[in-house]
Amino acid sequence: MDLLTKDLLINFLFILLPLFFVQMLYQLNYAYRFKKVKEWIFSIFPIVSIMLCMLFPVSVNDQFIWDLRRIPFILGALYGGYKLVFFLLALIIVIRYPMGGDGFYISLYTHMILAVLIAFLSSHYLKMTLKTKLLVSVSLTVFSIIISLISLNMFGYPINEDFWIPYTVINVISILITTALLEIIRNNMDVLQKIMKAEKLEIVSHLAASISHEVRNPLTVSKGFIQLSCDEKVDPAVRKGYLNTAIHELDRAADIINDYLMFAKPAFEKEEKISIYEEIQHVVNVVIPLAKMNGVQVHLSLPNEEKGFALGERKKLEQSFINILKNGIESMPNGGHLHISLGYQHHSIHIHICDEGSGMTQEQLNRLGEPYFTTKKQGTGLGMMVSFSIIQSMKGEINVTSEEGKGTCFYIKLPCQ
């Protein structure tokens, strides 16, 4: 009796472990925003559980082995539908047949009858209430045990009450607990999906309100200067200045919209191998004129040779680097030093960008990369938000350290191809 209970409890553990693994996958999907977890992942639970239960059964004699395989079979078939029913049936037959004995035929009859019954029930099962689901799963378990007992009697084997009563009780308790856990996990999955959708809608709502405000400002300014330039009494030179200002504001509105679109769709249209070695040199050359205007000296440290490439879209990565470098230069209006270094380590590419600007408080640092957060008077925060989005879409990491009055450092890590 004690040995039976111990072995069946180990079987019950084999049922729970794959279940918790599936739950963990969904939690990781929510925490780290992996690609959507596929529905077939749920099939891992019954398949692995059945295999483990049958590999570590309770051996009665050479003819029979008993375990809790009927629990993952019943629940896997009920939740997975008719397609999974017959796959699980085939799995049980393939594993049980080499073991031999009359127990194979009893197992075959029992699970074939269950498979046909569950195939009809599975389409209605998910719509049932929790109480009804518990009742159905327990009824199927008891029914399958009754079929096994009838089959034993047909083969002329005696029924040992000291074995079958505790075996039935353990099966019923196990399927009750497992069904309840499955429902909790399914509810948790639904809640996580709703939270993820709500977060996306919140960001879209916030961005829509913010971008309408940000775009309206330059458009209003442009409209005002165009109206002023329409006055015939305005001097031509002054009119030209008005029109230049209007064009400048329209360009600013276009930049805001482009940044918004890039954030909304960071996925790469044309993925290619990018030489970070060459890209860093290129973006440094682009920002050198701006650095000279601000009295900033740029220091570039590169390795002796190129040791790998990153995978992404060149133009978007270039925009990301330029945004970070421009922010660093603009944070030093009275001059300073901008340090840029590139290195390769453990199959990854490391880029360090440090300035000697005004720096940020811890509160500002925590909000860096959020929609419409900026430390600049006329900034929108979209540039830094886009930079973060591009790096992350390349499966990279971006970490920032800053000290107020001393400067800010960006540590970018990209996977090396």
PyMOL commands that set and color helices and strands:
alter all, ss='L'
color gray80, all
select helices_A, chain A and resi 2-32+39-55+70-80+82-99+103-125+130-154+161-229+236-264+276-293+314-330+362-367+382-393
alter helices_A, ss='H'
color red, helices_A
select strands_A, chain A and resi 58-59+65-66+272-274+296-301+310-312+336-345+348-354+397-403+407-415
alter strands_A, ss='S'
color yellow, strands_A
deselect
rebuild
show_as cartoon
